[in-house]
Amino acid sequence: MSFEKKRLDITDRVTGRFSAGQMNLYFEKEQIGTMSFGQNGNQVSLKNGYEEENHSFFQYADVLSKQDEKYVDCDEKNGWC
């Protein structure tokens, strides 16, 4: 087993709460960034590991990579792979 970085679309799970003229952005109850509104448009600032692109939010996470194909059909009881 090994881990690899994956870009996960979390847009439908990001929530926002207004506070002091900006919107605080949350993912699973953890604040991941802020969005401020100004005359020059909206400015999004996110923690490391998160990204905004085309009005969508993404998280970079370590995900288990699929099992190495050469070990898929092992019979440990009889000692062969």
C-alpha atoms as a printed R data frame, in Angstrom:
   type eleno elety resid chain resno       x       y       z
1  ATOM     1    CA   MET     A     1   0.000   0.000   0.000
2  ATOM     2    CA   SER     A     2   1.121   3.517  -0.702
3  ATOM     3    CA   PHE     A     3  -0.312   6.999  -0.604
4  ATOM     4    CA   GLU     A     4  -0.635   9.467  -3.428
5  ATOM     5    CA   LYS     A     5  -1.836  13.085  -3.528
6  ATOM     6    CA   LYS     A     6  -5.290  13.458  -5.065
7  ATOM     7    CA   ARG     A     7  -7.240  16.596  -5.905
8  ATOM     8    CA   LEU     A     8 -10.730  16.122  -4.464
9  ATOM     9    CA   ASP     A     9 -13.693  18.323  -5.386
10 ATOM    10    CA   ILE     A    10 -15.216  19.444  -2.080
11 ATOM    11    CA   THR     A    11 -17.361  22.280  -3.461
12 ATOM    12    CA   ASP     A    12 -20.695  20.862  -2.273
13 ATOM    13    CA   ARG     A    13 -19.346  20.433   1.281
14 ATOM    14    CA   VAL     A    14 -17.871  23.929   1.788
15 ATOM    15    CA   THR     A    15 -19.986  26.279   3.892
16 ATOM    16    CA   GLY     A    16 -19.594  29.972   4.663
17 ATOM    17    CA   ARG     A    17 -20.366  32.292   7.569
18 ATOM    18    CA   PHE     A    18 -20.280  36.082   7.387
19 ATOM    19    CA   SER     A    19 -18.099  37.804   9.966
20 ATOM    20    CA   ALA     A    20 -16.582  41.313  10.011
21 ATOM    21    CA   GLY     A    21 -17.300  42.071   6.359
22 ATOM    22    CA   GLN     A    22 -15.939  38.824   4.968
23 ATOM    23    CA   MET     A    23 -17.073  35.246   4.604
24 ATOM    24    CA   ASN     A    24 -15.232  32.564   6.556
25 ATOM    25    CA   LEU     A    25 -15.112  29.294   4.605
26 ATOM    26    CA   TYR     A    26 -15.439  25.928   6.357
27 ATOM    27    CA   PHE     A    27 -14.978  22.299   5.376
28 ATOM    28    CA   GLU     A    28 -16.132  19.698   7.914
29 ATOM    29    CA   LYS     A    29 -16.291  22.325  10.712
30 ATOM    30    CA   GLU     A    30 -12.674  23.451  10.094
31 ATOM    31    CA   GLN     A    31 -12.032  26.946   8.776
32 ATOM    32    CA   ILE     A    32 -10.147  26.592   5.498
33 ATOM    33    CA   GLY     A    33 -10.068  30.211   4.374
34 ATOM    34    CA   THR     A    34 -11.825  33.498   3.778
35 ATOM    35    CA   MET     A    35 -13.596  35.308   0.964
36 ATOM    36    CA   SER     A    36 -13.672  39.093   0.929
37 ATOM    37    CA   PHE     A    37 -15.860  41.223  -1.294
38 ATOM    38    CA   GLY     A    38 -14.602  44.452  -2.815
39 ATOM    39    CA   GLN     A    39 -14.881  46.764  -5.787
40 ATOM    40    CA   ASN     A    40 -12.197  44.749  -7.583
41 ATOM    41    CA   GLY     A    41 -14.179  41.523  -7.211
42 ATOM    42    CA   ASN     A    42 -14.087  38.669  -4.747
43 ATOM    43    CA   GLN     A    43 -10.773  37.645  -3.182
44 ATOM    44    CA   VAL     A    44 -10.392  34.076  -1.899
45 ATOM    45    CA   SER     A    45  -7.612  33.107   0.496
46 ATOM    46    CA   LEU     A    46  -7.291  29.417   1.439
47 ATOM    47    CA   LYS     A    47  -5.058  27.349   3.730
48 ATOM    48    CA   ASN     A    48  -2.340  25.143   2.256
49 ATOM    49    CA   GLY     A    49  -3.857  21.986   0.813
50 ATOM    50    CA   TYR     A    50  -6.937  23.779  -0.554
51 ATOM    51    CA   GLU     A    51  -7.544  25.519  -3.871
52 ATOM    52    CA   GLU     A    52 -10.314  27.489  -5.608
53 ATOM    53    CA   GLU     A    53 -10.700  27.297  -9.365
54 ATOM    54    CA   ASN     A    54 -13.658  28.347 -11.540
55 ATOM    55    CA   HIS     A    55 -15.950  28.789  -8.500
56 ATOM    56    CA   SER     A    56 -15.134  25.284  -7.212
57 ATOM    57    CA   PHE     A    57 -13.167  24.258  -4.126
58 ATOM    58    CA   PHE     A    58 -10.604  21.451  -4.054
59 ATOM    59    CA   GLN     A    59  -8.653  19.681  -1.337
60 ATOM    60    CA   TYR     A    60  -5.325  17.948  -1.880
61 ATOM    61    CA   ALA     A    61  -5.339  14.807   0.247
62 ATOM    62    CA   ASP     A    62  -3.223  11.697   0.696
63 ATOM    63    CA   VAL     A    63  -5.287   8.784  -0.612
64 ATOM    64    CA   LEU     A    64  -4.410   5.095  -0.595
65 ATOM    65    CA   SER     A    65  -3.383   4.084  -4.073
66 ATOM    66    CA   LYS     A    66  -4.918   0.958  -5.499
67 ATOM    67    CA   GLN     A    67  -3.267  -2.342  -4.714
68 ATOM    68    CA   ASP     A    68  -0.264  -3.320  -6.811
69 ATOM    69    CA   GLU     A    69  -1.680  -5.528  -9.588
70 ATOM    70    CA   LYS     A    70   1.068  -8.159  -9.335
71 ATOM    71    CA   TYR     A    71  -0.147  -9.134  -5.846
72 ATOM    72    CA   VAL     A    72  -3.888  -9.272  -6.532
73 ATOM    73    CA   ASP     A    73  -4.229 -13.041  -6.975
74 ATOM    74    CA   CYS     A    74  -2.144 -14.320  -4.045
75 ATOM    75    CA   ASP     A    75  -3.023 -17.462  -2.123
76 ATOM    76    CA   GLU     A    76  -1.115 -17.040   1.114
77 ATOM    77    CA   LYS     A    77  -2.453 -20.320   2.501
78 ATOM    78    CA   ASN     A    78  -0.839 -22.315  -0.324
79 ATOM    79    CA   GLY     A    79   2.107 -19.930  -0.680
80 ATOM    80    CA   TRP     A    80   1.796 -18.616  -4.249
81 ATOM    81    CA   CYS     A    81   1.177 -15.333  -6.008
